[in-house]
Amino acid sequence: MKSLFKGIGLTAAGFAIGTTSMVASAQAEGEVNIYSYRQPELIKPLLDAFTAETGVKANVVFAKKGLGERMKAEGKNSPADVLLSVDIGRLQGAKDLGVTQPVVSDVINGNIPANLRDAEGHWFGLTTRARVIYASKDRVAQDSITYEELADPKWKGRICTRSGQHVYSIGLFASMIAHKGEAEAQKWLEAVRDNLARKPTGNDRAQVKSIFAGECDISLGNTYYMGKMQTNEKDPEQKDWAASVRILFPNTEGRGTHVNISGMVLAKNAPNKDNAVKLMEFLASDEAQAIYAAQNFEYPVEPGIAPSELVASWGSFKADEVSLNEIAAQRAKASELVDIVGFDNGPSS
């Protein structure tokens, strides 16, 4: 069993136990074992609150990639009880790998809207993030926009974005297919490609840096990156990037802004299933929603819970209510369209 963890690049947080001891204690009473794609410091306050309330010890292993595949390789011997992940693509990916099991809980279903959880109970949203437009304060006067407008020739040479094959991009493109159909989505994607300032590269923050540098005027990005930049003491220049832009929430006067989720799944072979479900129900609670969303600069999934003061300062918006089950179903086609139009090759000559 120990060999399964070698070379995976896992990092145990200061509040977490190491991978070897996790395996040894996986079935001990009063514990729950968590595989997490979310950075340890982002979930520590949440798990501290869970332990304080329940007495259940939370053991965490963090990795940037490969946890679903690791769970599949571990099979029935996997110590994982719960997987915490981000984006519908990764959550649905875990289900597709066969490493999840359904959860039937009135507590969870009562707190998490149906469009933000799997129809069969395999994954559940915990927070949402909106896929928005970062717009230059100096060079973009308008205060509203639609995704469709990104295809307008007036934006030619003015748009920056990350790779079209990144899961965050695929989620948005899949939503366009869900709303417009495949043919219209392809035309839109071709037009957006031709409006790009350069080939897609870098992460969401890199696009805002490019706006700050005058390389483009607008970019696509997730909302929480604004919070990360505004509060970045390690790289304070990012505060200047953030100050150079404002957030526009697309389609908020119509169908709503595309949102994606961070979420959770119950591991198929969870050795501490009761504690795992107890953790998942806690994560769906009002208390946890407030902690989790504030810690990550995101929005609670439960209606009626306000976002943090900083997140609220970016403005209010209407969220697209299309089911993420539909978004998940269109992801493969969205990825195919990215390749068909050569989106990552940048603007055509």
N, C-alpha and C positions, 0 to 999 in steps of 0.2 A: 504493500500500500504506500509506503513512504516514497518509493521510486516514482509514483504517479505525480508527485509534487515537484520533482527535481526539474530545474530548467524552465519552469513556467514563468518566472519573473514575478512571483507573488510578493507582496509587501504586507507584513503584519503591522498594524498600527500600534501605538503605545498602549492602547486600551485593549488590544486584541492579543490572543495567544498565537504562538507560532503554528505553522502547518502541521508539524509532526505531533505536537501535543494535542492539536485539534482532533487528529485521527484517533489518538489514544483515548480521548475523553468524549468522543462524539456521542456516546450513548449514556453519558452520566446524567443523572436526574438534575433538574433545575438549570439546564443549559439550552441554548439554541445556537446553531452554527450557521453563519451567514457568509455566502459568497457575494462580493460586492464589486460592481463596476464604478460605484460612487466612491470618491476619495474619502479616506478614513475621517479626516477632520470635518467633513460635511455631514457625517451621520453620527458622530460621537455624541453630541448633545441629545439627539433623539434616543439613542440606545441607553444612554445614562438615565434618561427619564423612564424608559421602559423597565430597566433593572430596578430603579428606585420604587416603582409602582408594583412590580410583580415579584421581585426577588430572583427572577430568572437571569442568569449570566449570559451575556451576548458575546460570542466568539466570532471574530471577523477575519476573513482573508480578502485582500483587495488585489485586483489585477485590472490592467487596462484592456485586456482581451483574452479570449480563450477559455473563459470559465464554463460556458455551456458545453464546449467540447470536452473539457476536463470532467464535468459531471457525467457526460455520456461514457467516457473512457472508464471512469470509476464504477459505473454501473450500480449494482446493489450494495457495493461497499462504500459508496460515496458518503462522506460525513455531512454534506450540505443539507440543510433544512430549508433555507430560504435563499433565493437569488434576488438581489437588488440590482436593477439595471436602468438604463435610460433609453428612450426612443422606442416607439412601437415596433420598429424593425428588429431590434434586439430582443424585445420581449416575445414577439411572435416567433423569432428565430429559435428561442429556447423551447417554445412549444413544438415547433417543427422538428427539433432535434429529438423530441420524445423524452425530455428530462424534467417535465412538469407533471403535476396532477391537479385536477380540478378542486376548487374549494367551494363549499356551499356554506355561506355564513350570512345570516340576516344582518349582522352588524356591518360587515363589509359592504354588502349590496345596498344597505340602507344609506351609507355615507358616500359611496362612489357612484356617480351617474352611470347609467347603462352604456352611454356612448364612449365611456372612458374605461371600460373593462371588457374582457373577453366574453363573448356570448356563451361560451362553455365553461367559464370560470377558471381558466388557466392563468390569466394575468390580470392585474388590476393597476390602474393609474393611482399615483400618490400625489403628484404635483403636475402642473402644466407649465409649459413654456410656449410663448407665441413666436412664430416665424415672421419677423417684421422687416421693415425697411429702416435702415439707418440713413438719415439724410443730412447733408452738409447744412449747417446753419447759415453759412455765408452764401452758398450758391444755389440752394433750393428754397424757393419762397413758399411753395404750396404746403398746406398743413393736412392734406388727405391724399390717399392714393389707393389704387386697386392692384392686385397682382396682374390683372389683364393689361393694365397700363404700362407695365414693364416692357411690353412688346411695341409700344409707341416709338416711332423713329426719333422723337424728340430726345430720347434717352441714349441715342447712338453714341458709343464711346464713353458713356458716363456711369456704367454699372460695374460693380465688382462683386464677385462671389467666390465661394470655395468650390471644390469639385462637385460636379453634378452627380457623381456616384456616391458621395458621402450620405450616410443615413439621414442626416437632417435635410439635405436637398431632396432626396428620394421621397421623403414624407410629404413635402410640399408638392412635388410633381405628381405624386399619386393622388393628392387631393384635387389637383387640376383635372386629372382623368376622371375622378369620381364625379366632379361637377360638370365638366364640359365634354366628356367623351374622349376617346383615344385620338381621333383625327384632329380635333380642335386643340387638344393638349400638345400634339406634335407641332402644329403650326405655331403655337405660342412659344414653345421651347426653341424653335428655330429663330424666331424673331428676337427673343431675349438673348440668345447666343450672339446674334449679330449686333446687339446693342452693348455687348460687353466691352469694357475698356482694355481688357487683356485676357489671356488664358486664365481659367479658374485655378487658383493656387492659394495655399495658406488656410488658416482657420478663420472663424468669424471675427475675432479681434483683429486679425491681419487686414481684413477688409476695411475696418474702421480706421486703422492706421493709414491705409491708402487714401481714404477720404481726407484725413488730416493733412496728408502730404500733397493733396491736390491731384492725385492720380485718377480719381473718379469722384462722382458726386453722391451716389447712393450705393447701398449694398444690402444684401440679404443677410440676416443674422437672427439668432435666438435672443430673446429679451434678457436672459440672465447674464449675458456677457456685459451688458451695460453696468450692472451691479458689480461685477468682477473688476471692471476697469475703474469705476468711480471710487472703489475702496481699496485699490491696489497700492499698498505701501512698499512692497518689494520692488516694483517697477513703476514709480510714480509718474513717469511720462505717459502711462496709459490713462491717467486722469485727464491729461490734455487731449488725448484722442477722444475720450468720452465727451469732453466739453465742446468739441467741435461739431458734434452731431446731435440730432434729436430723433426720437423714435416716432415713426408713422405706422399706425396699425392698419394694414390693408383691409379693404372690403368691410370695414366696421359699420358702414351704412347699408350694407347689403347682406350677403350670406354670413359674413363674419370672418375674422382673422384665423388662419390655420394655426391650430395648437397641437402640440405633441406632448408626451408625458415622460416622467420618470415613473417607475413602477416596481412591482414585486410579483414573484411566482413562488409557489410551494414546490419544493423539489420532489421528484417522483419517488425517490427512495429515502425521504426524510426520516432519520432515526429518532428524531424528537418531534414528531408530528404535532402533538398537542401543544407544545410550547411554540412551535412554528406558527400554528394558527392563532395562538394567543398574541404573538408578535404582530402578525398581519392585521389582526383586529385592532391592536393598539395603534398601528401605523395609520389606520383608517379613521382614528378618533379625532375629535376636535382639537384636543391638546397637541397631538402629534402633527396634525396638519399645519397648525400655526408654527410650530418649531421648525418643521422640515422646510416649509416654503420660505420662511424668513432666512434660514441658514443658507439656502441655495439661490436666493433672489428669484424665486419662482412663485407661482400662484397655487393656492390650495385647490384641490379638485372638488372639495365639498362646498356646495353653494352656501352662501351666507357667512363664510369665514373670510375676513378681509386680508388682503396681502399686507406685507410690511409697509411701513411709511415710505421707505426708499422706492420700493417697487410701485407703490401707488402714485408716486411723484412723476412717473413716466406717462401717466394718462390712463384713462379708462377705455375699454374697448368691448366690442361684442365678439365672442368666440364662435367660430364655425362649429356647429353642432353635428356635423356629419360623423357617423360612427367610426371610430378608429379600426373597427373590424373591416370596414370598407376600405380604409386607407391601407391596411395590411394586405388586403386582397389585390390591390392595384400596384403594390411595390415592384413586383417582378416586371410588369409591363412598363412602369416608369423607368426602371433601370435600362430596359431594352431601348426605350425611346432616347435616352441620354446618349447611347452609343450610335443609334441610327442617325441622329442629327449631328453627331460629332461635337456635342456641347463642350466637352473638356478640351477641344482643340482651339477654342476661342472663336472670335469673330471671323467670319469668312472674308476672303480678300475681295 
